[in-house]
């Protein structure tokens, strides 16, 4: 992402900021000038798709559609890491690589939910992927009900992750509370997703 930000080098003069900080003789020296220029913010993204037994049926389908939407929208500009997980994690696309989107979308839509849920192992796998790239911010988007049935406390497996956002498909009261709590520990947002129509607005809110 690129945003206008203040600086002390090349760019357009930010007159308001210059006058706010200037208190010396006129004209101000080069060290007193504040400029505005476009600054790049490098964000690395890793998608974690829960395909355990608690996510069977429509829930895993919603998660797969959300992930497939990001793959198709990102094209080769973002190249997110993509991991599906149950009791172990399977890397569908390594961080920073870009494969054939059609094949990857097919793998995502073929996911079927079964087995136990080890969220902590999945988060550690995502962090390992994110360390492979240079970035200012390392973001994980977790598509899960956030109800682990195996492994350690997922809140203790956030090292190496700058921000954790959660999309919670077909949430129950319990899973929505768990998703909100985990996203809060990861300095991110949690969004319930009850229908396929909720996917795009939820993605916009957490990644916009």
Backbone as JSON Lines, residues from 0, in Angstrom:
{"i":0,"aa":"X","n":[0.84,-1.18,0.0],"ca":[0.0,0.0,0.0],"c":[0.88,1.24,0.0]}
{"i":1,"aa":"X","n":[0.37,2.32,-0.58],"ca":[1.1,3.58,-0.63],"c":[0.22,4.69,-0.09]}
{"i":2,"aa":"X","n":[0.79,5.52,0.81],"ca":[0.04,6.62,1.4],"c":[0.91,7.87,1.45]}
{"i":3,"aa":"X","n":[0.25,9.04,1.44],"ca":[0.97,10.29,1.64],"c":[1.36,10.4,3.1]}
{"i":4,"aa":"X","n":[2.61,10.73,3.34],"ca":[3.08,10.89,4.71],"c":[4.1,12.0,4.82]}
{"i":5,"aa":"X","n":[4.25,12.58,6.01],"ca":[5.21,13.67,6.2],"c":[6.64,13.15,6.19]}
{"i":6,"aa":"X","n":[7.56,14.02,5.76],"ca":[8.97,13.65,5.74],"c":[9.83,14.89,5.82]}
{"i":7,"aa":"X","n":[11.12,14.69,5.68],"ca":[12.07,15.81,5.76],"c":[12.98,15.79,4.55]}
{"i":8,"aa":"X","n":[12.5,15.23,3.43],"ca":[13.35,15.14,2.25],"c":[12.56,15.61,1.04]}
{"i":9,"aa":"X","n":[12.65,14.91,-0.07],"ca":[11.97,15.31,-1.28],"c":[10.46,15.16,-1.14]}
{"i":10,"aa":"X","n":[9.72,15.97,-1.91],"ca":[8.26,15.9,-1.89],"c":[7.67,17.29,-1.96]}
{"i":11,"aa":"X","n":[6.35,17.37,-1.85],"ca":[5.65,18.65,-1.86],"c":[5.72,19.29,-0.47]}
{"i":12,"aa":"X","n":[5.87,20.61,-0.45],"ca":[5.93,21.32,0.83],"c":[4.6,21.23,1.56]}
{"i":13,"aa":"X","n":[4.65,20.79,2.81],"ca":[3.47,20.78,3.68],"c":[3.53,22.07,4.5]}
{"i":14,"aa":"X","n":[2.86,23.11,4.01],"ca":[2.98,24.43,4.6],"c":[2.45,24.46,6.03]}
{"i":15,"aa":"X","n":[1.3,23.81,6.27],"ca":[0.72,23.83,7.61],"c":[1.65,23.22,8.64]}
{"i":16,"aa":"X","n":[2.2,22.05,8.33],"ca":[3.1,21.39,9.28],"c":[4.39,22.2,9.45]}
{"i":17,"aa":"X","n":[4.87,22.82,8.36],"ca":[6.09,23.63,8.46],"c":[5.88,24.81,9.39]}
{"i":18,"aa":"X","n":[4.74,25.52,9.23],"ca":[4.47,26.68,10.08],"c":[4.22,26.28,11.52]}
{"i":19,"aa":"X","n":[3.59,25.1,11.72],"ca":[3.33,24.64,13.09],"c":[4.61,24.41,13.87]}
{"i":20,"aa":"X","n":[5.66,23.92,13.2],"ca":[6.88,23.59,13.93],"c":[7.93,24.7,13.84]}
{"i":21,"aa":"X","n":[7.72,25.68,12.97],"ca":[8.75,26.71,12.77],"c":[8.61,27.82,13.79]}
{"i":22,"aa":"X","n":[9.72,28.22,14.43],"ca":[9.68,29.31,15.4],"c":[10.9,30.22,15.27]}
{"i":23,"aa":"X","n":[11.67,30.05,14.23],"ca":[12.89,30.84,14.06],"c":[12.72,31.98,13.08]}
{"i":24,"aa":"X","n":[13.82,32.5,12.59],"ca":[13.78,33.64,11.65],"c":[13.26,33.2,10.29]}
{"i":25,"aa":"X","n":[12.74,34.15,9.55],"ca":[12.26,33.9,8.18],"c":[13.37,34.22,7.2]}
{"i":26,"aa":"X","n":[13.58,33.47,6.13],"ca":[12.83,32.24,5.78],"c":[13.36,31.05,6.57]}
{"i":27,"aa":"X","n":[12.53,30.03,6.75],"ca":[13.0,28.83,7.47],"c":[14.09,28.12,6.68]}
{"i":28,"aa":"X","n":[15.0,27.5,7.4],"ca":[16.06,26.75,6.76],"c":[15.57,25.4,6.27]}
{"i":29,"aa":"X","n":[16.36,24.7,5.46],"ca":[15.95,23.39,4.93],"c":[15.6,22.4,6.03]}
{"i":30,"aa":"X","n":[16.26,22.5,7.18],"ca":[15.98,21.56,8.27],"c":[14.62,21.81,8.91]}
{"i":31,"aa":"X","n":[14.01,22.99,8.64],"ca":[12.7,23.31,9.22],"c":[11.54,22.97,8.3]}
{"i":32,"aa":"X","n":[11.82,22.57,7.07],"ca":[10.76,22.31,6.09],"c":[10.21,20.89,6.27]}
{"i":33,"aa":"X","n":[8.89,20.78,6.24],"ca":[8.22,19.48,6.27],"c":[7.58,19.26,4.9]}
{"i":34,"aa":"X","n":[7.84,18.11,4.34],"ca":[7.31,17.78,3.01],"c":[6.33,16.62,3.12]}
{"i":35,"aa":"X","n":[5.59,16.4,2.04],"ca":[4.7,15.24,1.93],"c":[5.07,14.46,0.68]}
{"i":36,"aa":"X","n":[5.17,13.16,0.81],"ca":[5.49,12.32,-0.34],"c":[4.83,10.97,-0.16]}
{"i":37,"aa":"X","n":[4.74,10.23,-1.25],"ca":[4.14,8.9,-1.19],"c":[5.12,7.93,-0.56]}
{"i":38,"aa":"X","n":[4.63,7.18,0.41],"ca":[5.47,6.21,1.12],"c":[4.87,4.82,0.98]}
{"i":39,"aa":"X","n":[5.72,3.87,0.66],"ca":[5.26,2.49,0.51],"c":[5.24,1.8,1.87]}
{"i":40,"aa":"X","n":[4.17,1.06,2.11],"ca":[4.04,0.27,3.33],"c":[3.91,-1.19,2.89]}
{"i":41,"aa":"X","n":[4.94,-1.98,3.16],"ca":[4.96,-3.36,2.69],"c":[4.26,-4.26,3.7]}
{"i":42,"aa":"X","n":[3.18,-4.87,3.24],"ca":[2.4,-5.76,4.11],"c":[2.43,-7.17,3.54]}
{"i":43,"aa":"X","n":[2.86,-8.12,4.36],"ca":[2.84,-9.53,3.97],"c":[1.61,-10.17,4.59]}
{"i":44,"aa":"X","n":[0.93,-11.01,3.82],"ca":[-0.32,-11.61,4.26],"c":[-0.24,-13.12,4.15]}
{"i":45,"aa":"X","n":[-0.7,-13.79,5.2],"ca":[-0.8,-15.25,5.17],"c":[-2.23,-15.64,5.53]}
{"i":46,"aa":"X","n":[-2.85,-16.47,4.71],"ca":[-4.2,-16.95,4.95],"c":[-4.15,-18.31,5.63]}
{"i":47,"aa":"X","n":[-4.93,-18.45,6.7],"ca":[-5.04,-19.72,7.42],"c":[-6.47,-20.21,7.31]}
{"i":48,"aa":"X","n":[-6.68,-21.35,6.66],"ca":[-8.03,-21.87,6.46],"c":[-8.23,-23.12,7.3]}
{"i":49,"aa":"X","n":[-9.16,-23.05,8.22],"ca":[-9.48,-24.16,9.11],"c":[-10.32,-25.19,8.34]}
{"i":50,"aa":"X","n":[-9.8,-26.4,8.21],"ca":[-10.54,-27.47,7.53],"c":[-10.73,-28.66,8.47]}
{"i":51,"aa":"X","n":[-10.89,-28.36,9.76],"ca":[-11.12,-29.42,10.75],"c":[-12.6,-29.79,10.8]}
{"i":52,"aa":"X","n":[-12.92,-30.74,11.63],"ca":[-14.28,-31.27,11.67],"c":[-15.34,-30.26,12.06]}
{"i":53,"aa":"X","n":[-14.99,-29.3,12.92],"ca":[-15.98,-28.3,13.34],"c":[-16.31,-27.31,12.23]}
{"i":54,"aa":"X","n":[-15.54,-27.36,11.13],"ca":[-15.76,-26.44,10.01],"c":[-16.31,-27.19,8.79]}
{"i":55,"aa":"X","n":[-16.98,-28.3,9.0],"ca":[-17.49,-29.07,7.87],"c":[-18.67,-28.37,7.22]}
{"i":56,"aa":"X","n":[-18.97,-28.79,5.97],"ca":[-20.14,-28.26,5.28],"c":[-19.99,-26.82,4.85]}
{"i":57,"aa":"X","n":[-21.02,-26.01,5.11],"ca":[-21.06,-24.64,4.62],"c":[-19.96,-23.78,5.23]}
{"i":58,"aa":"X","n":[-19.57,-24.04,6.47],"ca":[-18.56,-23.21,7.12],"c":[-17.23,-23.26,6.37]}
{"i":59,"aa":"X","n":[-16.75,-24.46,6.04],"ca":[-15.49,-24.56,5.31],"c":[-15.66,-24.05,3.89]}
{"i":60,"aa":"X","n":[-16.85,-24.18,3.32],"ca":[-17.1,-23.64,1.97],"c":[-16.98,-22.12,1.98]}
{"i":61,"aa":"X","n":[-17.54,-21.46,3.0],"ca":[-17.43,-20.01,3.11],"c":[-15.97,-19.6,3.26]}
{"i":62,"aa":"X","n":[-15.23,-20.31,4.11],"ca":[-13.82,-20.0,4.29],"c":[-13.05,-20.17,2.99]}
{"i":63,"aa":"X","n":[-13.34,-21.22,2.25],"ca":[-12.64,-21.47,0.99],"c":[-12.97,-20.41,-0.04]}
{"i":64,"aa":"X","n":[-14.23,-19.98,-0.11],"ca":[-14.62,-18.93,-1.06],"c":[-13.93,-17.61,-0.72]}
{"i":65,"aa":"X","n":[-13.84,-17.28,0.58],"ca":[-13.15,-16.06,0.99],"c":[-11.69,-16.1,0.57]}
{"i":66,"aa":"X","n":[-11.02,-17.22,0.83],"ca":[-9.62,-17.35,0.45],"c":[-9.44,-17.3,-1.06]}
{"i":67,"aa":"X","n":[-10.32,-17.98,-1.8],"ca":[-10.24,-17.97,-3.26],"c":[-10.46,-16.57,-3.81]}
{"i":68,"aa":"X","n":[-11.34,-15.8,-3.19],"ca":[-11.58,-14.43,-3.64],"c":[-10.32,-13.6,-3.52]}
{"i":69,"aa":"X","n":[-9.6,-13.75,-2.41],"ca":[-8.36,-13.0,-2.23],"c":[-7.3,-13.43,-3.24]}
{"i":70,"aa":"X","n":[-7.2,-14.72,-3.49],"ca":[-6.22,-15.22,-4.46],"c":[-6.46,-14.59,-5.82]}
{"i":71,"aa":"X","n":[-7.71,-14.57,-6.26],"ca":[-8.03,-14.04,-7.59],"c":[-7.87,-12.52,-7.63]}
{"i":72,"aa":"X","n":[-8.22,-11.83,-6.54],"ca":[-8.12,-10.37,-6.53],"c":[-6.67,-9.91,-6.43]}
{"i":73,"aa":"X","n":[-5.84,-10.65,-5.72],"ca":[-4.46,-10.21,-5.49],"c":[-3.61,-10.35,-6.73]}
{"i":74,"aa":"X","n":[-3.94,-11.3,-7.59],"ca":[-3.13,-11.57,-8.78],"c":[-1.7,-11.82,-8.31]}
{"i":75,"aa":"X","n":[-0.69,-11.28,-9.0],"ca":[0.7,-11.52,-8.6],"c":[1.25,-10.4,-7.73]}
{"i":76,"aa":"X","n":[0.41,-9.42,-7.35],"ca":[0.91,-8.26,-6.62],"c":[1.19,-8.56,-5.16]}
{"i":77,"aa":"X","n":[0.44,-9.49,-4.58],"ca":[0.55,-9.73,-3.15],"c":[1.21,-11.06,-2.82]}
{"i":78,"aa":"X","n":[0.87,-12.1,-3.57],"ca":[1.45,-13.43,-3.37],"c":[1.4,-13.87,-1.91]}
{"i":79,"aa":"X","n":[0.18,-14.01,-1.34],"ca":[0.09,-14.39,0.07],"c":[0.47,-15.85,0.28]}
{"i":80,"aa":"X","n":[0.92,-16.17,1.48],"ca":[1.04,-17.56,1.87],"c":[-0.35,-18.1,2.18]}
{"i":81,"aa":"X","n":[-0.59,-19.36,1.85],"ca":[-1.91,-19.94,2.08],"c":[-1.71,-21.32,2.72]}
{"i":82,"aa":"X","n":[-2.34,-21.51,3.89],"ca":[-2.17,-22.73,4.66],"c":[-3.54,-23.24,5.07]}
{"i":83,"aa":"X","n":[-3.79,-24.53,4.86],"ca":[-4.96,-25.16,5.45],"c":[-4.48,-25.99,6.64]}
{"i":84,"aa":"X","n":[-5.36,-26.15,7.63],"ca":[-4.9,-26.85,8.83],"c":[-6.04,-27.61,9.5]}
{"i":85,"aa":"X","n":[-5.62,-28.69,10.18],"ca":[-6.47,-29.46,11.1],"c":[-5.61,-29.67,12.34]}
{"i":86,"aa":"X","n":[-5.14,-30.93,12.52],"ca":[-4.18,-31.16,13.59],"c":[-2.77,-30.83,13.13]}
{"i":87,"aa":"X","n":[-2.58,-30.68,11.82],"ca":[-1.3,-30.23,11.28],"c":[-1.58,-29.21,10.17]}
{"i":88,"aa":"X","n":[-0.55,-28.57,9.68],"ca":[-0.71,-27.51,8.69],"c":[-0.17,-27.96,7.34]}
{"i":89,"aa":"X","n":[-0.9,-27.64,6.27],"ca":[-0.49,-27.95,4.91],"c":[-0.33,-26.65,4.13]}
{"i":90,"aa":"X","n":[0.87,-26.39,3.62],"ca":[1.13,-25.17,2.86],"c":[0.63,-25.37,1.43]}
{"i":91,"aa":"X","n":[-0.41,-24.62,1.05],"ca":[-0.93,-24.69,-0.31],"c":[-0.19,-23.74,-1.24]}
{"i":92,"aa":"X","n":[0.29,-22.63,-0.69],"ca":[1.13,-21.7,-1.46],"c":[2.11,-21.06,-0.49]}
{"i":93,"aa":"X","n":[3.4,-21.19,-0.81],"ca":[4.43,-20.62,0.06],"c":[4.42,-19.1,-0.04]}
{"i":94,"aa":"X","n":[4.79,-18.47,1.06],"ca":[4.81,-17.01,1.12],"c":[5.73,-16.44,0.05]}
{"i":95,"aa":"X","n":[5.23,-15.42,-0.67],"ca":[6.05,-14.74,-1.66],"c":[6.14,-15.44,-3.0]}
{"i":96,"aa":"X","n":[5.45,-16.57,-3.16],"ca":[5.42,-17.25,-4.45],"c":[4.05,-17.05,-5.09]}
{"i":97,"aa":"X","n":[4.0,-17.28,-6.39],"ca":[2.74,-17.09,-7.1],"c":[2.55,-18.24,-8.06]}
{"i":98,"aa":"X","n":[1.54,-19.08,-7.75],"ca":[1.26,-20.21,-8.61],"c":[0.07,-19.95,-9.52]}
{"i":99,"aa":"X","n":[-0.34,-20.97,-10.25],"ca":[-1.49,-20.84,-11.13],"c":[-2.75,-20.65,-10.28]}
{"i":100,"aa":"X","n":[-3.44,-19.51,-10.4],"ca":[-4.59,-19.26,-9.52],"c":[-5.71,-20.27,-9.7]}
{"i":101,"aa":"X","n":[-5.92,-20.73,-10.92],"ca":[-6.99,-21.69,-11.15],"c":[-6.79,-22.97,-10.37]}
{"i":102,"aa":"X","n":[-5.57,-23.48,-10.37],"ca":[-5.28,-24.72,-9.62],"c":[-5.42,-24.49,-8.12]}
{"i":103,"aa":"X","n":[-4.93,-23.35,-7.63],"ca":[-5.01,-23.06,-6.21],"c":[-6.45,-22.89,-5.75]}
{"i":104,"aa":"X","n":[-7.25,-22.19,-6.53],"ca":[-8.66,-22.02,-6.19],"c":[-9.36,-23.38,-6.16]}
{"i":105,"aa":"X","n":[-9.0,-24.26,-7.1],"ca":[-9.57,-25.6,-7.11],"c":[-9.23,-26.36,-5.83]}
{"i":106,"aa":"X","n":[-7.99,-26.23,-5.36],"ca":[-7.6,-26.9,-4.11],"c":[-8.37,-26.32,-2.93]}
{"i":107,"aa":"X","n":[-8.57,-25.02,-2.92],"ca":[-9.3,-24.39,-1.82],"c":[-10.75,-24.86,-1.79]}
{"i":108,"aa":"X","n":[-11.38,-24.89,-2.95],"ca":[-12.79,-25.25,-2.99],"c":[-13.02,-26.74,-2.77]}
{"i":109,"aa":"X","n":[-11.94,-27.52,-2.86],"ca":[-12.05,-28.96,-2.61],"c":[-11.85,-29.31,-1.14]}
{"i":110,"aa":"X","n":[-11.57,-28.33,-0.28],"ca":[-11.35,-28.62,1.14],"c":[-12.61,-29.19,1.78]}
{"i":111,"aa":"X","n":[-12.43,-30.19,2.61],"ca":[-13.54,-30.79,3.35],"c":[-13.15,-30.86,4.82]}
{"i":112,"aa":"X","n":[-14.07,-30.49,5.69],"ca":[-13.75,-30.42,7.11],"c":[-13.8,-31.76,7.81]}
{"i":113,"aa":"X","n":[-12.71,-32.15,8.45],"ca":[-12.69,-33.31,9.34],"c":[-11.41,-33.27,10.18]}
{"i":114,"aa":"X","n":[-11.43,-33.97,11.3],"ca":[-10.27,-34.01,12.18],"c":[-10.33,-32.97,13.28]}
{"i":115,"aa":"X","n":[-9.29,-32.95,14.13],"ca":[-9.23,-32.03,15.25],"c":[-8.62,-30.7,14.81]}
{"i":116,"aa":"X","n":[-8.68,-29.7,15.72],"ca":[-8.25,-28.33,15.39],"c":[-7.09,-27.92,16.28]}
{"i":117,"aa":"X","n":[-5.91,-27.74,15.68],"ca":[-4.75,-27.24,16.43],"c":[-4.43,-25.84,15.92]}
{"i":118,"aa":"X","n":[-5.05,-24.84,16.54],"ca":[-4.86,-23.46,16.12],"c":[-3.45,-22.96,16.4]}
{"i":119,"aa":"X","n":[-2.88,-23.36,17.51],"ca":[-1.54,-22.9,17.86],"c":[-0.51,-23.34,16.81]}
{"i":120,"aa":"X","n":[-0.59,-24.6,16.38],"ca":[0.33,-25.1,15.36],"c":[0.14,-24.34,14.05]}
{"i":121,"aa":"X","n":[-1.1,-24.03,13.71],"ca":[-1.37,-23.29,12.48],"c":[-0.79,-21.89,12.54]}
{"i":122,"aa":"X","n":[-0.93,-21.21,13.66],"ca":[-0.38,-19.86,13.79],"c":[1.15,-19.87,13.74]}
{"i":123,"aa":"X","n":[1.76,-20.88,14.33],"ca":[3.22,-20.98,14.25],"c":[3.65,-21.23,12.81]}
{"i":124,"aa":"X","n":[2.89,-22.03,12.07],"ca":[3.22,-22.28,10.66],"c":[3.1,-20.99,9.84]}
{"i":125,"aa":"X","n":[2.07,-20.18,10.14],"ca":[1.9,-18.91,9.43],"c":[3.05,-17.96,9.74]}
{"i":126,"aa":"X","n":[3.46,-17.89,11.02],"ca":[4.57,-17.02,11.39],"c":[5.85,-17.44,10.68]}
{"i":127,"aa":"X","n":[6.07,-18.75,10.56],"ca":[7.26,-19.24,9.86],"c":[7.25,-18.82,8.4]}
{"i":128,"aa":"X","n":[6.07,-18.84,7.76],"ca":[5.96,-18.39,6.38],"c":[6.27,-16.89,6.27]}
{"i":129,"aa":"X","n":[5.74,-16.11,7.19],"ca":[5.89,-14.66,7.12],"c":[7.32,-14.2,7.33]}
{"i":130,"aa":"X","n":[8.1,-14.96,8.1],"ca":[9.49,-14.56,8.32],"c":[10.33,-14.71,7.05]}
{"i":131,"aa":"X","n":[9.79,-15.37,6.04],"ca":[10.56,-15.6,4.81],"c":[10.59,-14.38,3.9]}
{"i":132,"aa":"X","n":[9.79,-13.34,4.2],"ca":[9.71,-12.18,3.32],"c":[10.02,-10.91,4.11]}
{"i":133,"aa":"X","n":[10.46,-9.87,3.39],"ca":[10.71,-8.57,4.0],"c":[9.41,-7.77,4.0]}
{"i":134,"aa":"X","n":[9.01,-7.27,5.16],"ca":[7.75,-6.54,5.25],"c":[7.77,-5.62,6.46]}
{"i":135,"aa":"X","n":[6.98,-4.54,6.38],"ca":[6.8,-3.65,7.52],"c":[5.75,-4.21,8.48]}
{"i":136,"aa":"X","n":[4.81,-4.99,7.95],"ca":[3.74,-5.55,8.76],"c":[3.46,-6.96,8.28]}
{"i":137,"aa":"X","n":[3.36,-7.89,9.22],"ca":[3.1,-9.29,8.91],"c":[1.71,-9.65,9.44]}
{"i":138,"aa":"X","n":[0.8,-9.91,8.52],"ca":[-0.62,-10.06,8.85],"c":[-1.07,-11.48,8.56]}
{"i":139,"aa":"X","n":[-1.83,-12.04,9.51],"ca":[-2.47,-13.34,9.3],"c":[-3.97,-13.12,9.25]}
{"i":140,"aa":"X","n":[-4.62,-13.7,8.24],"ca":[-6.07,-13.72,8.16],"c":[-6.51,-15.15,8.42]}
{"i":141,"aa":"X","n":[-7.15,-15.36,9.56],"ca":[-7.57,-16.69,10.0],"c":[-9.05,-16.87,9.69]}
{"i":142,"aa":"X","n":[-9.38,-17.94,8.98],"ca":[-10.77,-18.27,8.67],"c":[-11.12,-19.51,9.47]}
{"i":143,"aa":"X","n":[-11.78,-19.31,10.62],"ca":[-11.95,-20.41,11.58],"c":[-13.01,-20.05,12.61]}
{"i":144,"aa":"X","n":[-13.55,-21.1,13.27],"ca":[-14.44,-20.85,14.41],"c":[-13.65,-20.6,15.69]}
{"i":145,"aa":"X","n":[-12.32,-20.75,15.62],"ca":[-11.43,-20.42,16.74],"c":[-11.7,-21.24,17.99]}
{"i":146,"aa":"X","n":[-12.13,-22.5,17.81],"ca":[-12.38,-23.4,18.93],"c":[-11.42,-24.58,18.84]}
{"i":147,"aa":"X","n":[-10.21,-24.43,19.4],"ca":[-9.22,-25.51,19.28],"c":[-9.64,-26.74,20.07]}
{"i":148,"aa":"X","n":[-9.32,-27.9,19.51],"ca":[-9.57,-29.16,20.21],"c":[-8.28,-29.93,20.43]}
{"i":149,"aa":"X","n":[-7.15,-29.33,20.08],"ca":[-5.83,-29.96,20.28],"c":[-4.8,-28.85,20.36]}
{"i":150,"aa":"X","n":[-3.63,-29.19,20.9],"ca":[-2.52,-28.25,20.92],"c":[-2.59,-27.27,22.07]}
{"i":151,"aa":"X","n":[-1.68,-26.29,22.01],"ca":[-1.52,-25.3,23.08],"c":[-2.48,-24.13,22.9]}
{"i":152,"aa":"X","n":[-2.41,-23.19,23.82],"ca":[-3.22,-21.97,23.77],"c":[-2.81,-21.17,22.54]}
{"i":153,"aa":"X","n":[-3.73,-20.91,21.58],"ca":[-3.35,-20.16,20.37],"c":[-2.91,-18.73,20.67]}
{"i":154,"aa":"X","n":[-3.39,-18.16,21.76],"ca":[-2.98,-16.8,22.11],"c":[-1.51,-16.69,22.46]}
{"i":155,"aa":"X","n":[-0.87,-17.83,22.75],"ca":[0.56,-17.83,23.05],"c":[1.41,-18.17,21.83]}
{"i":156,"aa":"X","n":[0.78,-18.25,20.65],"ca":[1.49,-18.64,19.43],"c":[1.49,-17.52,18.4]}
{"i":157,"aa":"X","n":[1.51,-16.28,18.89],"ca":[1.4,-15.12,17.99],"c":[2.73,-14.44,17.72]}
{"i":158,"aa":"X","n":[3.83,-14.99,18.21],"ca":[5.14,-14.38,17.97],"c":[5.43,-14.35,16.46]}
{"i":159,"aa":"X","n":[5.91,-13.21,15.98],"ca":[6.22,-13.06,14.57],"c":[5.05,-12.58,13.73]}
{"i":160,"aa":"X","n":[3.88,-12.39,14.35],"ca":[2.69,-11.92,13.64],"c":[2.37,-10.51,14.14]}
{"i":161,"aa":"X","n":[2.36,-9.54,13.24],"ca":[2.07,-8.16,13.63],"c":[0.6,-7.97,13.96]}
{"i":162,"aa":"X","n":[-0.25,-8.62,13.16],"ca":[-1.69,-8.42,13.32],"c":[-2.43,-9.69,12.89]}
{"i":163,"aa":"X","n":[-3.4,-10.09,13.69],"ca":[-4.2,-11.27,13.39],"c":[-5.66,-10.85,13.24]}
{"i":164,"aa":"X","n":[-6.2,-11.03,12.03],"ca":[-7.62,-10.8,11.78],"c":[-8.32,-12.15,11.66]}
{"i":165,"aa":"X","n":[-9.59,-12.19,12.05],"ca":[-10.35,-13.43,12.0],"c":[-11.65,-13.22,11.26]}
{"i":166,"aa":"X","n":[-11.94,-14.13,10.33],"ca":[-13.27,-14.27,9.75],"c":[-13.86,-15.56,10.32]}
{"i":167,"aa":"X","n":[-15.0,-15.44,10.99],"ca":[-15.59,-16.57,11.7],"c":[-16.85,-17.02,10.97]}
{"i":168,"aa":"X","n":[-16.78,-18.11,10.16],"ca":[-17.94,-18.56,9.4],"c":[-19.01,-19.19,10.3]}
{"i":169,"aa":"X","n":[-20.26,-18.89,10.02],"ca":[-21.41,-19.46,10.72],"c":[-21.2,-19.46,12.24]}
{"i":170,"aa":"X","n":[-20.96,-18.31,12.84],"ca":[-20.57,-18.3,14.25],"c":[-21.71,-18.68,15.19]}
{"i":171,"aa":"X","n":[-21.37,-19.43,16.21],"ca":[-22.23,-19.6,17.38],"c":[-21.82,-18.52,18.38]}
{"i":172,"aa":"X","n":[-22.57,-18.41,19.46],"ca":[-22.19,-17.43,20.48],"c":[-20.8,-17.75,21.02]}
{"i":173,"aa":"X","n":[-20.51,-19.05,21.21],"ca":[-19.2,-19.44,21.74],"c":[-18.08,-19.13,20.77]}
{"i":174,"aa":"X","n":[-18.27,-19.49,19.5],"ca":[-17.2,-19.27,18.52],"c":[-16.98,-17.79,18.25]}
{"i":175,"aa":"X","n":[-18.07,-16.99,18.28],"ca":[-17.91,-15.55,18.05],"c":[-17.12,-14.91,19.2]}
{"i":176,"aa":"X","n":[-17.38,-15.36,20.43],"ca":[-16.6,-14.85,21.57],"c":[-15.14,-15.27,21.45]}
{"i":177,"aa":"X","n":[-14.9,-16.51,21.06],"ca":[-13.52,-16.99,20.93],"c":[-12.78,-16.24,19.82]}
{"i":178,"aa":"X","n":[-13.45,-16.0,18.7],"ca":[-12.82,-15.29,17.59],"c":[-12.48,-13.86,17.98]}
{"i":179,"aa":"X","n":[-13.41,-13.2,18.66],"ca":[-13.18,-11.82,19.09],"c":[-12.01,-11.75,20.07]}
{"i":180,"aa":"X","n":[-11.95,-12.69,21.0],"ca":[-10.88,-12.69,21.99],"c":[-9.52,-12.94,21.34]}
{"i":181,"aa":"X","n":[-9.44,-13.89,20.4],"ca":[-8.17,-14.2,19.76],"c":[-7.71,-13.05,18.88]}
{"i":182,"aa":"X","n":[-8.63,-12.46,18.11],"ca":[-8.27,-11.32,17.28],"c":[-7.77,-10.16,18.15]}
{"i":183,"aa":"X","n":[-8.41,-9.96,19.3],"ca":[-7.97,-8.9,20.2],"c":[-6.55,-9.13,20.69]}
{"i":184,"aa":"X","n":[-6.21,-10.38,21.01],"ca":[-4.85,-10.69,21.46],"c":[-3.84,-10.5,20.33]}
{"i":185,"aa":"X","n":[-4.34,-10.6,19.08],"ca":[-3.47,-10.4,17.93],"c":[-3.55,-9.0,17.34]}
{"i":186,"aa":"X","n":[-4.14,-8.05,18.08],"ca":[-4.23,-6.65,17.65],"c":[-4.99,-6.49,16.33]}
{"i":187,"aa":"X","n":[-5.97,-7.36,16.12],"ca":[-6.72,-7.32,14.87],"c":[-8.22,-7.24,15.09]}
{"i":188,"aa":"X","n":[-8.96,-7.52,14.03],"ca":[-10.42,-7.45,14.03],"c":[-11.0,-8.84,13.81]}
{"i":189,"aa":"X","n":[-12.19,-9.05,14.34],"ca":[-12.94,-10.28,14.08],"c":[-14.24,-9.92,13.4]}
{"i":190,"aa":"X","n":[-14.59,-10.69,12.36],"ca":[-15.82,-10.44,11.62],"c":[-16.6,-11.75,11.49]}
{"i":191,"aa":"X","n":[-17.87,-11.77,11.92],"ca":[-18.7,-12.95,11.66],"c":[-19.11,-12.99,10.2]}
{"i":192,"aa":"X","n":[-19.15,-14.19,9.63],"ca":[-19.56,-14.36,8.23],"c":[-20.63,-15.44,8.2]}
{"i":193,"aa":"X","n":[-21.86,-15.02,7.98],"ca":[-22.99,-15.96,8.05],"c":[-23.46,-16.43,6.68]}
{"i":194,"aa":"X","n":[-23.18,-15.67,5.63],"ca":[-23.56,-16.05,4.27],"c":[-22.43,-15.68,3.33]}
{"i":195,"aa":"X","n":[-22.48,-16.19,2.12],"ca":[-21.46,-15.83,1.13],"c":[-21.48,-14.34,0.82]}
{"i":196,"aa":"X","n":[-22.65,-13.7,0.94],"ca":[-22.76,-12.27,0.69],"c":[-21.99,-11.44,1.73]}
{"i":197,"aa":"X","n":[-21.71,-12.04,2.9],"ca":[-20.96,-11.33,3.94],"c":[-19.46,-11.32,3.69]}
{"i":198,"aa":"X","n":[-18.98,-12.16,2.76],"ca":[-17.54,-12.35,2.61],"c":[-16.85,-11.07,2.17]}
{"i":199,"aa":"X","n":[-17.31,-10.46,1.08],"ca":[-16.62,-9.27,0.56],"c":[-16.6,-8.11,1.55]}
{"i":200,"aa":"X","n":[-17.75,-7.75,2.19],"ca":[-17.67,-6.67,3.18],"c":[-16.75,-6.98,4.34]}
{"i":201,"aa":"X","n":[-16.72,-8.22,4.78],"ca":[-15.85,-8.59,5.9],"c":[-14.37,-8.45,5.51]}
{"i":202,"aa":"X","n":[-14.03,-8.9,4.31],"ca":[-12.64,-8.77,3.85],"c":[-12.25,-7.3,3.73]}
{"i":203,"aa":"X","n":[-13.17,-6.46,3.25],"ca":[-12.88,-5.04,3.11],"c":[-12.62,-4.42,4.47]}
{"i":204,"aa":"X","n":[-13.41,-4.79,5.48],"ca":[-13.24,-4.21,6.81],"c":[-11.91,-4.6,7.43]}
{"i":205,"aa":"X","n":[-11.48,-5.85,7.28],"ca":[-10.26,-6.26,7.97],"c":[-9.0,-5.93,7.18]}
{"i":206,"aa":"X","n":[-9.08,-5.84,5.87],"ca":[-7.89,-5.63,5.07],"c":[-7.85,-4.3,4.34]}
{"i":207,"aa":"X","n":[-8.93,-3.52,4.44],"ca":[-9.01,-2.26,3.72],"c":[-8.06,-1.22,4.27]}
